[in-house]
Amino acid sequence: MDGNFFKILEFFKSQKSLKEFELVLKGNSEKKSLKRFFEESCLEGALALMLGFAVLLELEAGEEWFFLLPILSFLLPLSFNYFFQILKFEKRKREIEEQVPDALLQAASMPYSSGFANIAEYLARQRLGALSKEFEKASLEIEKGATVREALENIAKRCNSRIVERMCTLLSQGFEAGISMSLVFRETAEDLIETRTILRERSAVLAVQKLTLLFAGALLVPLVLGLLAGMVNDFDFQSFGELGVGLGEKERLGLMQAAQFSNQVYIIEYAIIASLFAAFIDSDLKKSIIYVLALLPASSIAYFIASAL
């Protein structure tokens, strides 16, 4: 690929958002770098572009679709891959957070004289899913000369979770102070269990609202508008012109083009608004960019397919 592209990529790589995404790839145990991720997405985009041109030629689509196709072909694979990695990381993070109370309770049950290396090895052998793997990594880091604080900070950094960060801070403070933290571990674990129950109930309600918004923005609204636009295009207005009823052919053509353009603008506006509301539900407005990148290609494709039926 062109070296200039990767010079640009290296510049953006220094930005906070791309650094965070690089941690996401590492957290997902992906062996590919950020550069490799973009290479694969661009290759998939090139394949989508060739397939899209073949479909548009077969359907005899309008010129505007040939203009939009390169943009959609680039955004769709990139946004899908990015969205997939984010969802995979969030799923892993939730699984780890689910196991944090159990890890704290088991740490509280260990003898006071146990060093962190022994506790890390013990937790690595337990059935704590991805959290056990994190303690296994911490144990290996300590064997290589890392301090307890450094190993725990690396766990918090890889997981990017406030709950995990809180657990790591408690463990670090306990071992640095050299005092028994069993009671603190137990109380924190109980608080996390109660908080988790409340958050589950809240998330269940908000998830339905978010999925409804995203489904409407990606499929429902563009499908309905596309079907209506296709039905109107199939009407035979020539007989009305012969009878002298209604608009002339030029006026009617201009009106149809304006209506189609308005439909596309409305779909874009709805996708942006739905993305903002979905990100607001997630309490993270930065996610609105991810939702927009996913909704815009999906809604455009749905509208095009529905209008061609």
Order of alpha helices (4+ residues) and beta strands (2+ residues): alpha-alpha-alpha-alpha-alpha-alpha-alpha-alpha-alpha-alpha-alpha-alpha-alpha
